[in-house]
Amino acid sequence: MNVTAREIERLEEQLERALEGGAWHGPSVLELLAGVSADEAAAHPISGAHSIWEIVLHLTTDYGLVLRRLSGDGRELPPEEDWPPCPAATEENWRKATQDLAKLNQDLRRAVRAFPQARLDEPLVSEVPYTAYTQFIGITQHSLYHAGQIALLKRALRAA
């Protein structure tokens, strides 16, 4: 891949848009979470589907995973870390969960801005074959995939 001078900036912008807003497809993750209560976030309105809260914790874990890889740690996530259990459904815990997600997104955006552009086509760690570029854009795609699930869960909650 021939990387242009602005590719790092574009990757960082996509990470921001997917989580905070301005995505071309519709609402971002945080836009969808606005106004969701702790009880709604913990609810399972669709049988067999994760809750909104579970999705937020999963996204948080995956941001942490990419940040870990940036620091050279190539360990895979065990299933219990990939989908961690939700704490008690209090407004304080819910606010902390969404703040943690936003903070890790900001941390990753900062790390992407500092990432050497010449290394975008290289793996972050030897244990994971995906390039840095693929992981940076992949976490954006992952966020938007789950944003769609959050939108469906919100619709199901409001219809109930």
MARBA-3410 file (N, C-alpha, C, O; in Angstrom, 1 decimal):
160
0.8,-1.2,0.0,0.0,0.0,0.0,0.9,1.2,0.0,1.9,1.3,0.8 ~ 0.6,2.2,-0.8,1.3,3.4,-0.9,0.6,4.4,0.1,-0.5,4.9,-0.2 ~ 1.3,4.8,1.2,0.7,5.6,2.2,1.0,7.1,1.9,2.1,7.5,1.7 ~ -0.1,7.9,1.8,0.1,9.3,1.6,0.4,10.0,2.9,0.3,9.4,4.0 ~ 0.8,11.2,2.8,1.2,12.0,4.0,0.1,12.2,5.0,0.4,12.4,6.2
-1.1,12.1,4.5,-2.2,12.4,5.5,-2.9,11.2,6.0,-4.0,11.3,6.7 ~ -2.4,10.0,5.7,-3.1,8.8,6.1,-3.3,8.6,7.6,-4.4,8.2,8.1 ~ -2.3,9.0,8.4,-2.4,9.0,9.8,-3.5,9.9,10.3,-4.3,9.5,11.1 ~ -3.6,11.1,9.7,-4.6,12.0,10.1,-6.0,11.5,9.8,-7.0,11.6,10.5 ~ -6.1,10.8,8.6,-7.4,10.2,8.2,-7.8,9.1,9.1,-9.0,9.0,9.5
-6.9,8.2,9.5,-7.2,7.2,10.4,-7.7,7.7,11.7,-8.7,7.2,12.3 ~ -7.0,8.7,12.3,-7.4,9.3,13.5,-8.8,9.9,13.4,-9.6,9.8,14.3 ~ -9.1,10.6,12.3,-10.4,11.2,12.1,-11.5,10.1,12.1,-12.6,10.4,12.6 ~ -11.2,9.0,11.4,-12.2,7.9,11.4,-12.5,7.3,12.8,-13.6,7.0,13.1 ~ -11.5,7.2,13.6,-11.6,6.7,14.9,-12.5,7.7,15.7,-13.4,7.3,16.5
-12.3,9.0,15.5,-13.1,10.0,16.2,-14.5,10.0,15.7,-15.5,10.0,16.5 ~ -14.7,9.9,14.4,-16.1,10.0,13.9,-16.9,8.7,14.3,-18.1,8.9,14.6 ~ -16.3,7.6,14.3,-17.0,6.4,14.7,-17.5,6.4,16.1,-18.6,5.9,16.4 ~ -16.7,7.0,17.0,-17.1,7.0,18.4,-17.9,8.3,18.8,-18.9,8.2,19.5 ~ -17.4,9.4,18.3,-18.0,10.7,18.8,-19.0,11.4,17.9,-19.9,12.0,18.4
-18.9,11.2,16.6,-19.9,11.8,15.7,-19.3,12.3,14.4,-18.1,12.5,14.3 ~ -20.2,12.5,13.5,-19.8,13.0,12.2,-19.6,11.9,11.2,-19.1,12.2,10.1 ~ -20.0,10.7,11.6,-19.8,9.6,10.6,-20.9,9.7,9.5,-22.0,10.2,9.8 ~ -20.5,9.4,8.3,-21.4,9.6,7.2,-22.6,8.7,7.2,-23.7,9.1,6.6 ~ -22.5,7.6,7.8,-23.6,6.6,7.8,-24.7,6.9,8.7,-25.9,6.5,8.5
-24.5,7.7,9.8,-25.5,8.0,10.8,-24.9,8.2,12.1,-23.7,8.6,12.2 ~ -25.6,7.9,13.2,-25.1,8.2,14.5,-23.9,7.3,14.9,-23.8,6.1,14.6 ~ -23.0,8.0,15.7,-21.8,7.3,16.2,-22.2,6.5,17.4,-23.3,6.6,17.9 ~ -21.2,5.8,18.0,-21.5,5.0,19.2,-22.0,5.9,20.3,-23.0,5.7,21.0 ~ -21.2,7.0,20.6,-21.6,7.9,21.8,-22.9,8.6,21.5,-23.7,8.9,22.4
-23.2,9.0,20.2,-24.5,9.6,19.9,-25.6,8.6,20.2,-26.7,9.0,20.7 ~ -25.4,7.3,19.9,-26.4,6.3,20.2,-26.6,6.1,21.7,-27.7,5.8,22.1 ~ -25.5,6.2,22.4,-25.6,6.0,23.9,-26.2,7.2,24.7,-26.6,7.0,25.8 ~ -26.2,8.3,24.0,-26.8,9.5,24.7,-28.3,9.2,25.1,-29.1,8.8,24.3 ~ -28.5,9.5,26.4,-29.9,9.3,26.9,-30.3,7.9,27.3,-31.4,7.6,27.7
-29.3,6.9,27.1,-29.6,5.6,27.5,-29.3,5.5,29.0,-28.2,5.8,29.5 ~ -30.3,5.0,29.8,-30.1,4.8,31.2,-29.4,3.5,31.5,-29.2,2.7,30.7 ~ -28.9,3.4,32.8,-28.2,2.2,33.2,-29.2,1.0,33.1,-28.7,-0.1,32.6 ~ -30.4,1.1,33.4,-31.4,0.0,33.3,-31.6,-0.4,31.8,-31.6,-1.6,31.5 ~ -31.7,0.6,31.0,-31.8,0.3,29.5,-30.5,-0.4,29.0,-30.6,-1.3,28.2
-29.4,0.1,29.4,-28.1,-0.4,29.0,-27.9,-1.9,29.4,-27.3,-2.7,28.7 ~ -28.4,-2.2,30.5,-28.3,-3.6,31.1,-29.4,-4.5,30.6,-29.2,-5.7,30.7 ~ -30.4,-4.0,30.0,-31.5,-4.8,29.5,-31.2,-5.7,28.3,-30.2,-5.4,27.6 ~ -31.9,-6.8,28.1,-31.8,-7.7,27.0,-33.1,-7.7,26.2,-33.8,-8.7,26.3 ~ -33.4,-6.7,25.5,-34.7,-6.7,24.8,-34.8,-7.6,23.6,-35.9,-7.9,23.1
-33.7,-8.1,23.1,-33.7,-9.1,22.0,-33.1,-10.4,22.6,-31.9,-10.4,23.0 ~ -33.9,-11.4,22.6,-33.5,-12.7,23.1,-32.2,-13.2,22.4,-32.1,-13.2,21.2 ~ -31.2,-13.6,23.2,-30.0,-14.1,22.7,-28.9,-13.1,22.3,-27.8,-13.4,21.9 ~ -29.3,-11.8,22.3,-28.4,-10.7,21.9,-27.7,-10.1,23.2,-28.3,-10.2,24.3 ~ -26.6,-9.6,23.0,-25.9,-8.9,24.1,-26.7,-7.6,24.4,-27.5,-7.1,23.6
-26.5,-7.1,25.6,-27.0,-5.8,26.0,-26.2,-4.7,25.5,-25.0,-4.9,25.1 ~ -26.7,-3.5,25.6,-25.9,-2.3,25.2,-24.7,-2.2,26.1,-23.6,-1.9,25.6 ~ -24.9,-2.5,27.3,-23.8,-2.4,28.3,-22.7,-3.4,27.9,-21.5,-3.0,27.9 ~ -23.1,-4.6,27.7,-22.1,-5.6,27.3,-21.3,-5.2,26.0,-20.1,-5.4,26.0 ~ -22.0,-4.6,25.1,-21.3,-4.2,23.9,-20.3,-3.0,24.2,-19.2,-3.0,23.7
-20.7,-2.1,25.1,-19.8,-1.0,25.4,-18.5,-1.6,26.1,-17.4,-1.2,25.8 ~ -18.7,-2.6,27.0,-17.5,-3.2,27.7,-16.7,-3.9,26.7,-15.4,-3.9,26.7 ~ -17.3,-4.6,25.7,-16.6,-5.3,24.6,-15.8,-4.3,23.8,-14.6,-4.6,23.5 ~ -16.4,-3.2,23.4,-15.7,-2.2,22.6,-14.5,-1.6,23.4,-13.4,-1.5,22.9 ~ -14.7,-1.4,24.7,-13.6,-0.9,25.6,-12.5,-1.8,25.6,-11.3,-1.4,25.5
-12.8,-3.1,25.7,-11.7,-4.1,25.8,-11.0,-4.2,24.5,-9.7,-4.3,24.5 ~ -11.6,-4.0,23.4,-10.9,-4.1,22.1,-10.1,-2.8,21.8,-9.0,-3.0,21.2 ~ -10.5,-1.7,22.3,-9.6,-0.5,22.2,-8.4,-0.8,23.1,-7.3,-0.5,22.6 ~ -8.6,-1.3,24.2,-7.4,-1.7,25.1,-6.5,-2.7,24.4,-5.3,-2.6,24.6 ~ -7.1,-3.7,23.7,-6.3,-4.7,23.0,-5.4,-4.0,22.0,-4.2,-4.4,21.9
-5.9,-3.1,21.2,-5.1,-2.5,20.1,-4.0,-1.6,20.8,-2.8,-1.5,20.4 ~ -4.4,-0.9,21.9,-3.4,-0.1,22.6,-2.3,-1.1,23.2,-1.1,-0.7,23.2 ~ -2.7,-2.2,23.7,-1.7,-3.2,24.2,-0.7,-3.6,23.1,0.5,-3.7,23.3 ~ -1.3,-3.9,21.9,-0.5,-4.3,20.8,0.5,-3.2,20.4,1.6,-3.5,20.0 ~ 0.1,-1.9,20.5,1.0,-0.8,20.2,2.1,-0.8,21.2,3.2,-0.3,20.8
1.9,-1.3,22.4,3.0,-1.3,23.4,3.9,-2.6,23.3,4.8,-2.8,24.0 ~ 3.6,-3.5,22.3,4.4,-4.6,22.0,3.8,-5.9,22.6,4.4,-7.0,22.5 ~ 2.7,-5.9,23.3,2.0,-7.0,23.9,1.1,-7.7,22.9,0.1,-7.2,22.6 ~ 1.5,-8.9,22.5,0.7,-9.6,21.4,-0.2,-10.7,22.0,-0.8,-11.5,21.2 ~ -0.4,-10.7,23.3,-1.3,-11.8,23.8,-2.7,-11.6,23.3,-3.2,-10.5,23.2
-3.4,-12.7,23.0,-4.8,-12.7,22.6,-5.6,-12.5,23.9,-5.2,-12.8,25.0 ~ -6.9,-12.1,23.7,-7.8,-11.9,24.8,-8.5,-13.2,25.0,-9.0,-13.9,24.1 ~ -8.5,-13.7,26.3,-9.4,-14.8,26.6,-10.9,-14.4,26.5,-11.2,-13.2,26.7 ~ -11.8,-15.3,26.3,-13.2,-15.0,26.1,-13.8,-14.1,27.3,-14.6,-13.2,27.0 ~ -13.4,-14.4,28.5,-13.9,-13.7,29.6,-13.5,-12.2,29.6,-14.1,-11.4,30.2
-12.3,-11.9,29.0,-11.9,-10.5,28.9,-12.5,-9.9,27.7,-12.8,-8.7,27.7 ~ -12.8,-10.6,26.6,-13.4,-10.1,25.4,-14.8,-9.6,25.6,-15.2,-8.6,25.1 ~ -15.5,-10.3,26.4,-16.9,-10.0,26.8,-17.0,-10.0,28.3,-17.6,-10.9,28.9 ~ -16.5,-9.0,29.0,-16.5,-9.0,30.4,-17.9,-8.8,31.0,-18.8,-8.3,30.3 ~ -18.1,-9.3,32.2,-19.4,-9.2,32.8,-19.7,-7.7,33.2,-18.8,-7.0,33.5
-20.9,-7.4,33.2,-21.4,-6.0,33.6,-21.4,-5.9,35.1,-21.7,-6.8,35.8 ~ -21.0,-4.7,35.6,-21.2,-4.5,37.0,-22.6,-4.2,37.4,-23.5,-4.3,36.5 ~ -22.9,-3.9,38.6,-24.3,-3.6,39.0,-24.8,-2.4,38.1,-24.1,-1.5,37.8 ~ -26.1,-2.5,37.8,-26.7,-1.5,36.8,-27.0,-0.2,37.6,-28.2,0.1,37.8 ~ -26.0,0.5,37.9,-26.2,1.8,38.5,-25.9,2.9,37.5,-25.1,2.7,36.6
-26.4,4.1,37.7,-26.1,5.2,36.8,-24.6,5.5,36.9,-24.0,5.9,35.9 ~ -24.0,5.4,38.1,-22.6,5.7,38.2,-21.8,4.7,37.4,-20.8,5.1,36.8 ~ -22.1,3.5,37.6,-21.3,2.4,36.8,-21.5,2.6,35.3,-20.5,2.4,34.5 ~ -22.7,2.9,34.9,-22.9,3.1,33.4,-22.2,4.3,32.9,-21.6,4.3,31.9 ~ -22.2,5.4,33.7,-21.4,6.6,33.3,-19.9,6.3,33.2,-19.3,6.7,32.2
-19.4,5.5,34.2,-18.0,5.1,34.1,-17.7,4.3,32.9,-16.7,4.5,32.3 ~ -18.6,3.4,32.5,-18.4,2.5,31.4,-18.3,3.3,30.1,-17.4,3.1,29.3 ~ -19.2,4.3,29.9,-19.1,5.1,28.7,-17.9,6.1,28.7,-17.4,6.3,27.7 ~ -17.6,6.6,29.9,-16.4,7.4,30.0,-15.1,6.7,29.7,-14.2,7.2,29.1 ~ -15.0,5.4,30.2,-13.9,4.6,29.9,-13.7,4.3,28.4,-12.6,4.4,27.9
-14.9,4.1,27.8,-14.8,3.9,26.3,-14.3,5.1,25.6,-13.5,5.0,24.7 ~ -14.9,6.3,26.0,-14.4,7.5,25.3,-12.9,7.8,25.6,-12.2,8.2,24.7 ~ -12.5,7.5,26.8,-11.1,7.8,27.1,-10.1,6.9,26.3,-9.1,7.3,25.8 ~ -10.5,5.6,26.2,-9.6,4.7,25.4,-9.6,5.0,24.0,-8.6,4.9,23.3 ~ -10.8,5.5,23.4,-10.8,6.0,22.1,-9.8,7.2,21.9,-9.1,7.3,20.9
-9.8,8.1,22.9,-8.9,9.3,22.8,-7.5,8.8,22.9,-6.6,9.3,22.2 ~ -7.2,7.8,23.8,-5.9,7.3,24.0,-5.4,6.7,22.7,-4.2,6.9,22.2 ~ -6.3,5.9,22.0,-5.9,5.3,20.8,-5.7,6.3,19.7,-4.7,6.2,18.9 ~ -6.5,7.3,19.6,-6.3,8.4,18.6,-5.0,9.1,18.8,-4.3,9.4,17.8 ~ -4.6,9.4,20.1,-3.4,10.0,20.4,-2.2,9.1,19.9,-1.2,9.6,19.3
-2.3,7.8,20.2,-1.3,6.8,19.8,-1.2,6.7,18.3,-0.1,6.6,17.7 ~ -2.3,6.8,17.6,-2.3,6.7,16.1,-1.6,8.0,15.6,-0.8,7.9,14.6 ~ -1.9,9.2,16.1,-1.3,10.4,15.6,0.2,10.3,15.8,1.0,10.9,15.0 ~ 0.7,9.6,16.9,2.2,9.5,17.1,2.8,8.3,16.4,4.0,8.2,16.4 ~ 2.0,7.5,15.8,2.5,6.3,15.1,3.3,6.7,13.9,2.9,7.5,13.1
4.5,6.0,13.7,5.3,6.3,12.5,4.6,5.8,11.2,4.3,4.6,11.1 ~ 4.3,6.8,10.4,3.6,6.5,9.1,4.2,5.4,8.3,3.6,4.6,7.6 ~ 5.5,5.3,8.3,6.3,4.4,7.6,6.0,2.9,8.0,6.3,2.0,7.3 ~ 5.4,2.8,9.2,5.2,1.4,9.8,3.7,1.0,9.6,3.4,-0.1,10.1 ~ 2.9,1.7,8.9,1.5,1.4,8.8,1.3,0.0,8.1,0.3,-0.6,8.3
2.2,-0.4,7.2,2.1,-1.6,6.5,2.7,-2.8,7.3,2.8,-3.9,6.7 ~ 3.2,-2.6,8.5,3.8,-3.6,9.3,2.9,-4.1,10.4,2.1,-3.3,10.9 ~ 3.0,-5.3,10.8,2.2,-5.7,12.0,2.7,-5.0,13.2,3.8,-4.5,13.3 ~ 1.7,-4.8,14.2,2.1,-4.1,15.4,2.9,-5.0,16.3,3.8,-4.5,17.0 ~ 2.6,-6.3,16.3,3.3,-7.3,17.0,3.5,-8.5,16.2,2.7,-8.8,15.3
4.5,-9.3,16.4,4.8,-10.5,15.6,3.7,-11.6,15.7,3.5,-12.4,14.8 ~ 3.0,-11.6,16.9,2.0,-12.7,17.1,0.7,-12.4,16.3,-0.1,-13.4,16.2 ~ 0.5,-11.2,15.8,-0.7,-10.9,15.1,-0.4,-10.5,13.7,0.4,-9.5,13.5 ~ -0.9,-11.2,12.7,-0.4,-10.9,11.3,-1.0,-9.6,10.7,-0.5,-9.2,9.6 ~ -2.0,-9.0,11.3,-2.6,-7.8,10.7,-1.7,-6.6,10.8,-1.0,-6.4,11.8
-1.7,-5.8,9.7,-0.9,-4.6,9.7,-1.4,-3.6,10.7,-2.6,-3.7,11.1 ~ -0.6,-2.6,11.1,-1.1,-1.5,11.9,-2.3,-0.8,11.2,-3.3,-0.5,11.9 ~ -2.2,-0.6,9.9,-3.3,0.1,9.2,-4.6,-0.7,9.4,-5.6,-0.2,9.7 ~ -4.5,-2.0,9.2,-5.7,-2.9,9.3,-6.2,-2.9,10.7,-7.5,-2.9,10.8 ~ -5.4,-2.8,11.7,-5.9,-2.8,13.1,-6.5,-1.4,13.4,-7.6,-1.4,14.1
-6.0,-0.4,12.9,-6.5,1.0,13.2,-7.9,1.2,12.5,-8.8,1.7,13.1 ~ -7.9,0.8,11.2,-9.2,0.9,10.5,-10.2,-0.2,11.0,-11.4,0.1,11.0 ~ -9.6,-1.3,11.4,-10.5,-2.4,11.8,-11.2,-2.1,13.1,-12.4,-2.4,13.3 ~ -10.6,-1.4,14.0,-11.2,-1.0,15.3,-12.3,0.0,15.0,-13.3,0.1,15.7 ~ -12.1,0.8,14.0,-13.2,1.8,13.5,-14.4,1.0,13.0,-15.5,1.2,13.3
-14.1,0.0,12.1,-15.2,-0.8,11.5,-15.9,-1.6,12.6,-17.1,-1.7,12.6 ~ -15.1,-2.1,13.6,-15.7,-2.8,14.7,-16.7,-1.9,15.5,-17.7,-2.4,15.9 ~ -16.3,-0.7,15.8,-17.1,0.2,16.5,-18.4,0.5,15.8,-19.5,0.5,16.4 ~ -18.3,0.7,14.5,-19.5,0.9,13.7,-20.4,-0.3,13.6,-21.7,-0.2,13.5 ~ -19.8,-1.5,13.5,-20.6,-2.7,13.5,-21.5,-2.8,14.8,-22.7,-3.0,14.7
-20.8,-2.5,15.9,-21.6,-2.5,17.1,-22.5,-1.3,17.3,-23.5,-1.4,18.0 ~ -22.2,-0.2,16.7,-23.1,0.9,16.7,-24.5,0.5,16.1,-25.5,0.9,16.6 ~ -24.4,-0.3,15.0,-25.7,-0.8,14.4,-26.4,-1.7,15.4,-27.7,-1.6,15.4 ~ -25.7,-2.5,16.1,-26.4,-3.4,17.1,-27.0,-2.5,18.2,-28.1,-2.8,18.7 ~ -26.3,-1.5,18.7,-26.8,-0.6,19.7,-28.1,0.1,19.2,-29.1,0.2,20.0
-28.1,0.5,18.0,-29.3,1.2,17.4,-30.5,0.2,17.4,-31.6,0.6,17.7 ~ -30.3,-1.0,17.0,-31.3,-2.0,17.0,-31.8,-2.3,18.5,-33.0,-2.5,18.7 ~ -30.9,-2.4,19.4,-31.3,-2.7,20.8,-32.1,-1.5,21.4,-33.1,-1.7,22.1 ~ -31.7,-0.3,21.0,-32.5,0.9,21.5,-33.9,0.9,20.9,-34.8,1.2,21.6 ~ -34.0,0.6,19.6,-35.3,0.5,19.0,-36.2,-0.6,19.7,-37.4,-0.3,19.9
-35.6,-1.7,20.0,-36.3,-2.8,20.7,-36.7,-2.4,22.1,-37.8,-2.7,22.5 ~ -35.9,-1.6,22.8,-36.2,-1.1,24.1,-37.4,-0.2,24.0,-38.3,-0.2,24.9 ~ -37.3,0.7,23.1,-38.4,1.8,23.0,-39.7,1.2,22.5,-40.7,1.8,22.8 ~ -39.6,0.1,21.8,-40.9,-0.5,21.3,-41.5,-1.4,22.4,-42.7,-1.6,22.3 ~ -40.8,-1.8,23.4,-41.3,-2.7,24.4,-42.2,-1.9,25.4,-42.8,-2.5,26.3
END
